Amino acid sequence: MFTKFRAALVLMLLCLVVVSPLAQSDDPYADIAKTRAPDGAFVLGEADAAVKLIEFSDFLCGSCQRYEPIIADFIRDYVLTGQAQFEYRIFPVIDPQLSVQSASLVECADNLQPGSFWRAHDAMFQLTTEHGFTAESPAVFAESLDMDAEALADCAATAGQHAVDARYGFALGVAGTPSLFVQYGDDEPLPIPLALPEQLDSLAKAIRPQSAEPVSIEHGRYAGILAFRRADGGFVLGDPAAPLTIVAFEDFLCPHCQAYQDTLHRFAETHIAKGLAQFEYRFFPVVHPELSVASATLAECVAVQDLGKFWDAHDLLFEFASAGELGNMSESLANLLQLDAAALEACSARAVQHLIDSQLGQSAGVTGTPATRARMNGGRLEVVYAGEQPIDRGGLPYEMLSALAEGADGLSIGAPERSLLNDGFLNDNSLLTGEPCAAPCWQGIKPGETSLAEALEIVEQLDGMTVVNRSEDTAVFASASGTPCCQIASQGSEYVATMLFQFAPKISVGDLIAAHGEPRFVTGQPFSASEYMLMLYYPETPMLLYAHVAGEDGRLSEASPIVSAIYATPEAFQNAFAARPFDNWKGYLRYSEYMDGQFDYSP
């Protein structure tokens, strides 16, 4: 919670702002091109720059504040010199009200004095970094820019760029701040990890693939097989028309990855060469901070000279690493593959595919090497499942690769199809009747009052209920149908902290409102491509109910089924919602209308 400054402190702060270098110096951005993207985003730098760095940020985000000096270095070294552009996107996630207010004030500084956005951007970061954002901050901010505080406040009340940027961020998969993307020319923005200072030059001067056209490998183990690069630069071996792609995140220095190459070679011979599957290699350098990256950049640079030789280089680098022969990799590769060694060395400083691949791996839940994922028909990266069991670590054995390529039963790419609408879940109407006790109590179990041991005794005595999984502080139990439906957890204490129930779709939103009135707040999240959930929050109870809607454009209605409920202590809800934005209840709207990026409240 933010604390208000005392009057004396406010006066002192105002004095500090008056004498700050920012207030006294000329605009450091005066000679840089300042434009706005078609959707209104603020862009700094020449339009013909080869690369654009895009940041999604929140002025109240501590990590964003700490990362700001690196952004400033990028602007000084690459934007000022005409080599790059920088695009700032507002992604208000820390506080639904204050994050939006701080961002809107910066937007409005540019509205009142066109061209002032970047000076205002710096002023807001300086203010929030040093003093946080309080009730006095808008006046202090206006004073630092010599602008009218009342006019700024009036404008900020209706400013909307934050919502535009948030929608764009959600579409790109942004989940937190700061998040970085790099865009080369007219290509799609590519997510990257937070760049280190020493990586900025590589990003600004990167060598990127000029063509996605496949080439036929002429010699060696992979002769006759096609090789190509995906739109984001990922390296693929196999026919572009093959439906299945096996994706491996590996490090040339990783011993388990080295051992996995025999499996790849066998799969290449039996399935990739026959057009039944593709193999996609992704750099994930984690073993050694220098050599892992060096080997990855050399592999990419081989492809710059000759894409058809990448896969031979891939095998050779694994052999070098396995033999401990890492001293002069560029010269060794050049000699064996008849390449230009000096060009390999020069290219290595401009190779950034490992950054793109690392971010892709992190977003896919990769934490070590090797890790295997898969895609169908060039689609989304997914974990492979054997029945209900995810195989998210290690390399898939040959038998499993073969079974996937041949469409055998028992394996799936992505979690097996599930639905929120399951008649096998808990059939229970106590939410409506209040019997034997009213929410957030269930069957005599109440969060914060009933011990976990007592709760388990109660569950075990209920007809049809079976505890199917139990740990020190959590128990999962199944309904009479045998389907796991419910969970009780103590979160490390003696007493129950949370209870989660998945309901058979028998209770509607209309039934819920008739029994408990309208919820105060709403937020949402997708469950699958066709099923989304709107979460209805009753803080006074407290309880959270999940209503099913049919996809992103699905509309909530009186008939929408309630498919899940969470009862918890107020403290548990507070911790869970610390950074979760909510909308006020506005009636029966579409999912997309509630989740439009303009949030009202954080409980």
C-alpha positions as CSV (number, residue, x, y, z in Angstrom):
1,M,0.0,0.0,0.0
2,F,1.3,3.4,-0.9
3,T,1.9,5.9,2.0
4,K,1.1,9.6,1.6
5,F,3.8,12.1,2.0
6,R,3.5,14.7,4.8
7,A,3.2,18.3,3.8
8,A,6.8,19.1,4.7
9,L,8.0,16.2,2.6
10,V,6.0,17.3,-0.4
11,L,7.5,20.8,-0.2
12,M,11.0,19.2,0.0
13,L,10.2,17.0,-3.0
14,L,9.0,19.9,-5.0
15,C,12.2,21.7,-4.3
16,L,14.2,18.7,-5.3
17,V,12.4,18.5,-8.6
18,V,13.0,22.2,-9.3
19,V,16.7,21.8,-9.1
20,S,16.9,18.4,-10.8
21,P,19.0,18.1,-13.9
22,L,16.0,16.9,-15.8
23,A,14.1,20.1,-15.1
24,Q,17.0,22.4,-15.9
25,S,18.6,20.7,-18.9
26,D,17.4,21.0,-22.5
27,D,15.3,18.2,-23.9
28,P,17.7,15.3,-24.6
29,Y,15.4,14.0,-27.2
30,A,15.1,17.3,-29.1
31,D,17.0,16.1,-32.2
32,I,15.6,12.6,-32.4
33,A,12.6,11.7,-34.6
34,K,9.5,11.2,-32.5
35,T,6.5,9.4,-34.0
36,R,3.5,7.3,-33.1
37,A,2.7,3.9,-34.5
38,P,-0.7,3.5,-36.3
39,D,-2.3,2.4,-33.1
40,G,-0.8,5.3,-31.1
41,A,2.2,3.7,-29.5
42,F,5.2,6.1,-28.9
43,V,8.2,5.5,-31.1
44,L,11.6,7.1,-30.9
45,G,14.1,7.1,-33.8
46,E,14.4,7.2,-37.5
47,A,11.7,5.2,-39.5
48,D,14.3,3.6,-41.8
49,A,16.3,2.1,-38.9
50,A,16.9,-1.6,-39.5
51,V,15.7,-2.8,-36.0
52,K,13.2,-1.7,-33.4
53,L,13.3,-2.6,-29.7
54,I,9.8,-2.8,-28.1
55,E,9.4,-2.7,-24.4
56,F,6.2,-3.4,-22.4
57,S,6.6,-1.7,-19.1
58,D,4.8,-0.2,-16.1
59,F,6.1,3.0,-14.4
60,L,5.4,1.4,-11.0
61,C,7.2,-1.9,-11.8
62,G,10.4,-2.2,-9.7
63,S,12.1,-4.4,-12.3
64,C,11.2,-1.9,-15.0
65,Q,12.7,0.9,-13.0
66,R,15.9,-1.1,-12.5
67,Y,16.0,-2.0,-16.2
68,E,15.6,1.6,-17.3
69,P,19.4,2.4,-17.4
70,I,19.9,-0.3,-20.0
71,I,17.1,1.1,-22.1
72,A,18.7,4.5,-21.7
73,D,22.0,3.1,-23.0
74,F,20.3,1.5,-26.0
75,I,18.7,4.9,-26.9
76,R,22.0,6.7,-26.5
77,D,24.1,4.3,-28.4
78,Y,21.7,3.1,-31.1
79,V,18.6,5.3,-31.4
80,L,20.5,8.6,-31.3
81,T,22.9,7.3,-33.9
82,G,20.1,6.3,-36.3
83,Q,20.7,2.5,-36.1
84,A,17.6,1.6,-34.2
85,Q,14.1,2.6,-33.0
86,F,12.7,2.2,-29.6
87,E,8.9,1.7,-29.0
88,Y,7.5,2.1,-25.5
89,R,4.3,0.2,-24.7
90,I,2.3,0.7,-21.5
91,F,1.4,-2.5,-19.8
92,P,-0.3,-1.6,-16.4
93,V,-0.2,-4.6,-14.2
94,I,1.2,-3.5,-10.8
95,D,-1.9,-1.6,-9.7
96,P,-5.0,-1.3,-11.9
97,Q,-5.6,2.3,-10.9
98,L,-2.2,3.8,-10.1
99,S,-0.4,2.1,-13.0
100,V,-3.0,3.5,-15.4
101,Q,-2.9,6.9,-13.8
102,S,0.9,7.2,-14.0
103,A,0.9,6.0,-17.6
104,S,-1.9,8.3,-18.6
105,L,-0.2,11.4,-17.1
106,V,2.8,10.6,-19.3
107,E,0.6,10.2,-22.4
108,C,-1.1,13.5,-21.6
109,A,2.1,15.4,-21.3
110,D,2.6,14.7,-25.0
111,N,-1.0,15.7,-25.7
112,L,-0.5,19.0,-24.0
113,Q,2.9,19.6,-25.3
114,P,3.5,17.5,-28.5
115,G,6.9,15.9,-28.5
116,S,7.1,15.8,-24.7
117,F,6.4,12.1,-24.2
118,W,10.0,10.9,-23.8
119,R,11.0,13.7,-21.4
120,A,7.8,12.8,-19.5
121,H,8.6,9.1,-19.6
122,D,12.0,9.8,-18.0
123,A,10.5,12.1,-15.4
124,M,7.9,9.6,-14.3
125,F,10.5,6.8,-14.0
126,Q,12.7,9.2,-11.9
127,L,9.7,10.1,-9.7
128,T,8.5,6.5,-9.1
129,T,11.9,5.1,-8.7
130,E,12.9,7.6,-6.0
131,H,9.5,8.2,-4.3
132,G,6.9,5.8,-5.5
133,F,3.6,7.0,-6.7
134,T,1.3,8.8,-4.2
135,A,-1.5,11.2,-4.1
136,E,1.0,14.1,-4.4
137,S,2.8,12.6,-7.4
138,P,0.7,14.1,-10.2
139,A,1.4,17.6,-8.9
140,V,5.1,16.8,-8.5
141,F,5.2,15.3,-12.0
142,A,3.5,18.4,-13.5
143,E,5.9,20.7,-11.8
144,S,8.9,18.8,-13.0
145,L,7.7,19.3,-16.6
146,D,6.5,22.9,-16.0
147,M,2.9,21.8,-17.0
148,D,-0.5,22.6,-15.7
149,A,-1.4,20.0,-13.1
150,E,-5.1,20.4,-13.5
151,A,-5.0,20.1,-17.3
152,L,-2.8,17.0,-17.0
153,A,-5.3,15.4,-14.5
154,D,-8.3,16.2,-16.7
155,C,-6.6,14.7,-19.7
156,A,-5.4,11.6,-17.8
157,A,-9.0,10.8,-16.7
158,T,-9.9,9.9,-20.4
159,A,-6.5,8.8,-21.8
160,G,-6.7,5.4,-23.5
161,Q,-3.3,4.4,-24.9
162,H,-2.7,2.1,-22.0
163,A,-5.7,0.0,-23.1
164,V,-4.5,-0.2,-26.7
165,D,-1.0,-1.2,-25.6
166,A,-2.4,-3.8,-23.1
167,R,-4.5,-5.5,-25.8
168,Y,-1.5,-5.6,-28.1
169,G,0.6,-7.0,-25.4
170,F,-1.9,-9.7,-24.6
171,A,-2.0,-10.6,-28.3
172,L,1.8,-11.0,-28.3
173,G,1.7,-13.2,-25.2
174,V,3.1,-10.6,-22.7
175,A,2.6,-11.9,-19.2
176,G,4.6,-9.4,-17.1
177,T,6.9,-6.4,-17.1
178,P,9.3,-5.5,-18.4
179,S,9.0,-7.6,-21.5
180,L,11.1,-7.1,-24.6
181,F,10.5,-7.7,-28.3
182,V,12.8,-7.1,-31.2
183,Q,11.5,-6.3,-34.7
184,Y,13.6,-6.4,-37.9
185,G,12.2,-4.6,-40.8
186,D,8.6,-5.6,-41.5
187,D,9.0,-9.0,-39.7
188,E,6.8,-9.9,-36.8
189,P,8.1,-8.8,-33.4
190,L,10.1,-11.5,-31.7
191,P,10.1,-11.9,-27.9
192,I,13.5,-12.0,-26.3
193,P,14.9,-12.2,-22.7
194,L,15.8,-9.0,-21.0
195,A,18.9,-8.1,-22.9
196,L,22.2,-7.5,-21.0
197,P,24.3,-4.5,-21.9
198,E,26.8,-6.6,-23.7
199,Q,24.0,-8.0,-26.0
200,L,22.7,-4.6,-27.2
201,D,25.2,-4.4,-30.0
202,S,24.3,-7.8,-31.3
203,L,20.6,-7.0,-31.2
204,A,21.1,-3.7,-33.1
205,K,23.4,-5.2,-35.7
206,A,22.0,-8.7,-35.9
207,I,22.3,-10.9,-39.1
208,R,18.8,-12.3,-39.7
209,P,17.7,-14.9,-42.2
210,Q,16.9,-13.4,-45.6
211,S,14.8,-16.2,-46.9
212,A,12.5,-19.0,-45.6
213,E,12.9,-21.0,-48.8
214,P,14.1,-24.6,-48.1
215,V,17.4,-25.8,-49.5
216,S,18.4,-29.4,-50.2
217,I,21.4,-30.7,-48.2
218,E,24.0,-31.9,-50.7
219,H,26.4,-34.1,-48.7
220,G,26.8,-36.1,-45.6
221,R,24.3,-37.8,-43.2
222,Y,21.4,-35.6,-44.2
223,A,22.0,-35.5,-48.0
224,G,18.7,-35.1,-49.9
225,I,16.8,-33.8,-46.9
226,L,15.4,-30.2,-47.0
227,A,16.5,-27.6,-44.5
228,F,14.9,-24.3,-43.8
229,R,14.3,-21.6,-41.2
230,R,11.1,-20.6,-39.5
231,A,9.9,-17.0,-39.6
232,D,11.5,-16.4,-36.2
233,G,14.8,-18.0,-37.4
234,G,14.5,-21.4,-35.9
235,F,16.4,-24.2,-37.8
236,V,14.3,-27.0,-39.2
237,L,15.3,-30.3,-40.9
238,G,12.8,-32.0,-43.1
239,D,10.0,-31.5,-45.6
240,P,8.0,-28.3,-44.9
241,A,4.8,-30.2,-45.7
242,A,5.5,-32.9,-43.0
243,P,2.7,-32.6,-40.4
244,L,4.7,-33.4,-37.3
245,T,7.6,-31.3,-35.9
246,I,9.7,-32.5,-33.0
247,V,11.4,-29.5,-31.3
248,A,14.5,-30.0,-29.2
249,F,15.9,-27.3,-26.9
250,E,19.6,-28.2,-26.5
251,D,23.0,-27.0,-25.6
252,F,26.0,-28.3,-27.5
253,L,27.9,-28.7,-24.2
254,C,25.1,-30.6,-22.4
255,P,26.2,-34.3,-22.0
256,H,22.6,-35.6,-22.1
257,C,22.1,-33.6,-25.4
258,Q,25.2,-35.2,-26.8
259,A,24.0,-38.7,-26.0
260,Y,20.6,-37.8,-27.5
261,Q,22.1,-37.3,-31.0
262,D,22.0,-41.1,-31.7
263,T,18.2,-40.9,-31.3
264,L,18.0,-38.0,-33.7
265,H,20.1,-39.7,-36.3
266,R,17.9,-42.8,-36.2
267,F,14.7,-40.7,-36.4
268,A,16.1,-38.7,-39.3
269,E,16.8,-41.9,-41.3
270,T,13.5,-43.6,-40.6
271,H,11.0,-40.7,-40.6
272,I,12.5,-37.3,-41.5
273,A,14.1,-38.5,-44.7
274,K,10.8,-40.0,-45.7
275,G,8.8,-36.8,-45.3
276,L,6.9,-38.0,-42.2
277,A,8.3,-35.5,-39.7
278,Q,10.5,-32.5,-39.2
279,F,13.1,-31.8,-36.6
280,E,13.5,-28.3,-35.2
281,Y,16.6,-27.4,-33.3
282,R,16.5,-24.5,-30.7
283,F,19.5,-23.1,-28.9
284,F,19.2,-23.2,-25.2
285,P,22.7,-22.3,-23.8
286,V,22.8,-23.0,-20.1
287,V,25.8,-25.1,-19.4
288,H,28.6,-22.6,-19.8
289,P,28.1,-18.8,-19.8
290,E,30.6,-18.3,-22.7
291,L,31.2,-21.5,-24.6
292,S,27.5,-22.5,-24.8
293,V,26.7,-19.1,-26.4
294,A,29.8,-19.2,-28.6
295,S,29.0,-22.6,-30.0
296,A,25.4,-21.5,-30.7
297,T,26.4,-18.3,-32.5
298,L,28.9,-20.3,-34.6
299,A,26.2,-22.7,-35.7
300,E,24.0,-19.8,-36.7
301,C,26.8,-18.2,-38.6
302,V,27.5,-21.4,-40.6
303,A,23.9,-21.0,-41.8
304,V,24.6,-17.4,-42.8
305,Q,27.3,-18.7,-45.2
306,D,25.5,-21.9,-46.3
307,L,22.2,-23.0,-44.8
308,G,22.7,-26.5,-46.2
309,K,25.7,-26.9,-44.0
310,F,24.0,-26.0,-40.7
311,W,23.1,-29.6,-39.8
312,D,26.6,-30.9,-40.4
313,A,27.8,-28.0,-38.2
314,H,25.2,-29.0,-35.6
315,D,26.6,-32.6,-35.5
316,L,30.3,-31.4,-35.5
317,L,29.7,-29.0,-32.6
318,F,28.2,-31.8,-30.5
319,E,31.3,-33.9,-31.4
320,F,33.7,-31.1,-30.5
321,A,32.0,-30.6,-27.1
322,S,31.8,-34.3,-26.3
323,A,35.6,-34.6,-27.0
324,G,36.4,-31.4,-25.1
325,E,37.8,-29.8,-28.3
326,L,36.4,-26.3,-27.9
327,G,39.5,-24.2,-28.2
328,N,39.2,-23.1,-31.9
329,M,35.8,-24.1,-33.0
330,S,35.5,-21.5,-35.8
331,E,38.7,-22.6,-37.6
332,S,37.8,-26.3,-37.2
333,L,34.3,-25.7,-38.6
334,A,35.7,-23.6,-41.5
335,N,38.3,-26.3,-42.4
336,L,35.8,-29.2,-42.3
337,L,33.0,-27.5,-44.0
338,Q,35.0,-25.3,-46.4
339,L,33.8,-22.0,-45.0
340,D,35.4,-18.6,-44.3
341,A,36.8,-18.7,-40.8
342,A,37.2,-14.9,-40.5
343,A,33.6,-14.4,-41.6
344,L,32.4,-16.9,-39.0
345,E,34.2,-15.0,-36.3
346,A,32.9,-11.6,-37.5
347,C,29.4,-12.9,-37.8
348,S,29.4,-14.4,-34.2
349,A,29.2,-10.9,-32.7
350,R,25.9,-10.3,-34.6
351,A,24.2,-13.7,-34.0
352,V,21.1,-13.5,-31.8
353,Q,19.1,-16.6,-32.6
354,H,20.1,-18.0,-29.2
355,L,18.3,-15.1,-27.5
356,I,15.1,-15.7,-29.5
357,D,15.2,-19.5,-28.9
358,S,15.9,-19.0,-25.1
359,Q,12.8,-16.8,-24.7
360,L,10.7,-19.3,-26.7
361,G,12.0,-22.1,-24.4
362,Q,11.2,-20.2,-21.3
363,S,7.7,-19.4,-22.5
364,A,7.2,-23.2,-23.2
365,G,8.3,-24.1,-19.7
366,V,11.8,-25.3,-20.6
367,T,14.1,-25.3,-17.6
368,G,16.9,-27.5,-18.7
369,T,18.4,-29.5,-21.5
370,P,17.5,-31.5,-23.4
371,A,13.8,-30.7,-23.5
372,T,11.4,-31.8,-26.2
373,R,8.3,-30.2,-27.5
374,A,6.2,-30.8,-30.6
375,R,3.9,-29.0,-33.0
376,M,1.4,-30.1,-35.6
377,N,1.2,-28.4,-39.0
378,G,3.5,-25.6,-38.0
379,G,1.3,-24.6,-35.1
380,R,1.8,-23.9,-31.5
381,L,4.6,-25.4,-29.4
382,E,3.2,-28.1,-27.1
383,V,4.3,-30.6,-24.5
384,V,3.9,-34.2,-25.5
385,Y,1.6,-36.3,-23.3
386,A,1.6,-40.0,-22.7
387,G,-2.0,-40.4,-21.6
388,E,-2.4,-37.9,-18.8
389,Q,1.3,-37.6,-18.1
390,P,3.3,-34.7,-19.6
391,I,6.7,-35.6,-20.9
392,D,8.2,-32.1,-20.4
393,R,11.8,-33.0,-19.6
394,G,14.5,-34.8,-21.4
395,G,14.6,-36.1,-25.0
396,L,11.8,-38.3,-26.2
397,P,12.9,-41.9,-26.8
398,Y,13.0,-43.2,-30.4
399,E,9.9,-45.4,-29.8
400,M,7.9,-42.4,-28.7
401,L,9.1,-40.3,-31.6
402,S,8.2,-43.1,-34.0
403,A,4.7,-43.5,-32.4
404,L,4.0,-39.8,-32.7
405,A,5.0,-39.7,-36.4
406,E,2.8,-42.7,-37.1
407,G,-0.2,-41.4,-35.1
408,A,-0.2,-44.2,-32.5
409,D,-2.8,-44.1,-29.8
410,G,-1.9,-43.1,-26.2
411,L,0.2,-40.1,-27.2
412,S,-0.9,-36.5,-27.8
413,I,0.7,-33.2,-28.6
414,G,-0.7,-31.0,-26.0
415,A,-2.8,-32.0,-23.0
416,P,-5.6,-34.5,-23.9
417,E,-8.8,-32.8,-24.8
418,R,-10.7,-31.8,-21.7
419,S,-13.8,-29.8,-21.1
420,L,-15.0,-27.6,-18.2
421,L,-18.5,-29.1,-18.8
422,N,-18.2,-32.5,-17.2
423,D,-21.1,-34.3,-15.6
424,G,-18.6,-36.4,-13.7
425,F,-17.5,-33.5,-11.6
426,L,-19.1,-32.7,-8.2
427,N,-22.9,-32.7,-8.1
428,D,-23.6,-30.3,-5.3
429,N,-26.0,-27.4,-4.8
430,S,-25.0,-26.3,-1.3
431,L,-23.8,-23.0,-3.0
432,L,-27.5,-22.2,-3.5
433,T,-29.2,-23.9,-0.5
434,G,-26.6,-23.1,2.2
435,E,-27.0,-26.6,3.5
436,P,-25.5,-27.9,5.7
437,C,-23.6,-24.6,5.9
438,A,-23.4,-21.5,3.8
439,A,-20.5,-20.5,1.6
440,P,-17.6,-20.2,2.1
441,C,-18.4,-23.2,4.3
442,W,-18.8,-26.6,2.7
443,Q,-20.0,-29.8,4.5
444,G,-18.9,-28.1,7.8
445,I,-15.4,-27.2,6.5
446,K,-14.7,-23.5,6.7
447,P,-11.4,-21.9,5.6
448,G,-9.5,-20.4,8.5
449,E,-11.5,-22.3,11.1
450,T,-11.4,-26.0,10.3
451,S,-8.0,-27.8,10.6
452,L,-6.8,-29.8,7.6
453,A,-7.0,-33.0,9.7
454,E,-10.6,-32.3,10.6
455,A,-11.5,-31.5,7.0
456,L,-10.0,-34.8,5.8
457,E,-12.0,-36.7,8.4
458,I,-15.2,-35.0,7.1
459,V,-14.4,-35.8,3.5
460,E,-13.6,-39.4,4.2
461,Q,-17.1,-39.9,5.8
462,L,-19.0,-38.4,2.9
463,D,-20.8,-41.0,0.6
464,G,-19.0,-41.4,-2.7
465,M,-16.1,-39.1,-1.9
466,T,-12.6,-40.6,-2.1
467,V,-9.2,-39.0,-1.3
468,V,-7.1,-39.8,-4.4
469,N,-3.9,-37.8,-3.7
470,R,-2.5,-36.4,-0.4
471,S,0.5,-34.4,0.6
472,E,1.5,-32.7,3.8
473,D,-0.7,-29.6,3.2
474,T,-3.0,-30.6,0.3
475,A,-5.6,-33.3,-0.5
476,V,-7.3,-34.0,-3.8
477,F,-10.6,-36.0,-3.7
478,A,-12.9,-37.5,-6.3
479,S,-16.6,-37.3,-6.7
480,A,-18.9,-40.3,-6.7
481,S,-18.1,-40.9,-10.5
482,G,-14.5,-41.3,-9.6
483,T,-13.5,-38.1,-11.4
484,P,-11.0,-35.9,-9.4
485,C,-12.9,-32.7,-8.7
486,C,-11.9,-31.1,-5.6
487,Q,-8.9,-29.9,-3.5
488,I,-8.4,-28.7,0.0
489,A,-5.1,-27.0,1.0
490,S,-3.7,-25.5,4.2
491,Q,-0.8,-23.6,2.5
492,G,1.6,-24.6,5.3
493,S,-0.6,-23.8,8.3
494,E,-2.7,-26.1,10.5
495,Y,-6.0,-24.8,9.2
496,V,-7.6,-25.0,5.7
497,A,-6.8,-22.0,3.7
498,T,-8.4,-22.8,0.3
499,M,-11.0,-25.2,-1.1
500,L,-11.5,-25.7,-4.9
501,F,-14.5,-27.4,-6.4
502,Q,-15.2,-28.4,-10.0
503,F,-18.9,-28.7,-10.4
504,A,-21.1,-30.6,-12.9
505,P,-22.8,-27.9,-15.0
506,K,-26.0,-27.9,-13.0
507,I,-25.9,-24.4,-11.4
508,S,-26.3,-21.3,-13.6
509,V,-25.2,-17.7,-13.2
510,G,-28.8,-16.8,-12.8
511,D,-29.2,-19.3,-9.9
512,L,-26.0,-17.9,-8.3
513,I,-27.2,-14.3,-8.5
514,A,-30.7,-15.2,-7.2
515,A,-29.0,-16.8,-4.1
516,H,-26.1,-14.4,-3.5
517,G,-26.8,-11.2,-5.5
518,E,-24.5,-9.8,-8.1
519,P,-20.7,-10.3,-7.8
520,R,-18.7,-7.1,-7.2
521,F,-15.8,-7.9,-9.5
522,V,-15.0,-9.9,-12.7
523,T,-11.8,-11.1,-14.4
524,G,-11.2,-14.0,-16.8
525,Q,-8.8,-16.5,-18.3
526,P,-8.9,-18.9,-21.3
527,F,-9.2,-22.6,-20.7
528,S,-9.0,-23.8,-24.3
529,A,-9.6,-22.4,-27.8
530,S,-13.3,-22.9,-27.4
531,E,-13.9,-22.5,-23.6
532,Y,-13.1,-19.5,-21.5
533,M,-13.9,-18.7,-17.9
534,L,-15.2,-15.5,-16.4
535,M,-14.4,-15.4,-12.6
536,L,-17.0,-13.8,-10.4
537,Y,-15.6,-12.5,-7.2
538,Y,-17.6,-12.0,-4.0
539,P,-15.1,-10.4,-1.6
540,E,-17.6,-10.1,1.3
541,T,-18.2,-13.9,1.4
542,P,-15.4,-14.4,0.3
543,M,-15.6,-16.7,-2.7
544,L,-14.7,-16.9,-6.4
545,L,-17.0,-18.6,-8.9
546,Y,-16.0,-19.6,-12.5
547,A,-18.6,-19.2,-15.2
548,H,-18.2,-20.9,-18.6
549,V,-18.4,-18.9,-21.8
550,A,-18.0,-20.2,-25.4
551,G,-14.7,-18.7,-26.5
552,E,-13.3,-15.2,-26.4
553,D,-16.4,-13.7,-27.9
554,G,-18.7,-15.8,-25.8
555,R,-21.3,-13.8,-23.8
556,L,-22.1,-14.3,-20.2
557,S,-25.8,-15.0,-19.6
558,E,-28.2,-16.1,-16.9
559,A,-27.9,-19.6,-18.3
560,S,-24.1,-19.7,-18.3
561,P,-23.1,-22.7,-16.1
562,I,-21.0,-22.3,-12.9
563,V,-18.2,-24.8,-13.4
564,S,-15.9,-24.2,-10.4
565,A,-15.7,-22.4,-7.1
566,I,-12.9,-21.4,-4.7
567,Y,-13.6,-20.7,-1.0
568,A,-10.7,-19.3,0.8
569,T,-9.6,-17.1,3.7
570,P,-9.5,-13.3,3.0
571,E,-5.7,-13.5,3.3
572,A,-5.4,-16.3,0.7
573,F,-7.5,-14.3,-1.7
574,Q,-5.4,-11.1,-1.0
575,N,-2.2,-13.0,-1.8
576,A,-3.6,-14.6,-4.9
577,F,-4.9,-11.3,-6.3
578,A,-1.9,-9.1,-5.4
579,A,-1.2,-8.4,-9.1
580,R,-4.5,-9.5,-10.6
581,P,-6.6,-6.7,-12.2
582,F,-10.4,-7.0,-12.0
583,D,-13.3,-5.2,-13.7
584,N,-16.4,-4.0,-11.8
585,W,-19.5,-6.2,-12.4
586,K,-21.2,-4.7,-15.5
587,G,-23.8,-7.3,-16.2
588,Y,-24.0,-9.9,-19.0
589,L,-21.1,-8.9,-21.3
590,R,-18.8,-10.8,-23.6
591,Y,-15.5,-12.2,-22.3
592,S,-13.7,-9.8,-24.6
593,E,-15.6,-6.9,-23.2
594,Y,-14.5,-7.7,-19.6
595,M,-11.0,-8.5,-20.7
596,D,-10.4,-5.4,-22.9
597,G,-7.4,-4.2,-20.9
598,Q,-9.3,-1.5,-19.1
599,F,-9.5,-2.7,-15.5
600,D,-11.1,-1.0,-12.6
601,Y,-9.9,-2.6,-9.5
602,S,-7.4,-4.8,-7.7
603,P,-9.0,-6.4,-4.6
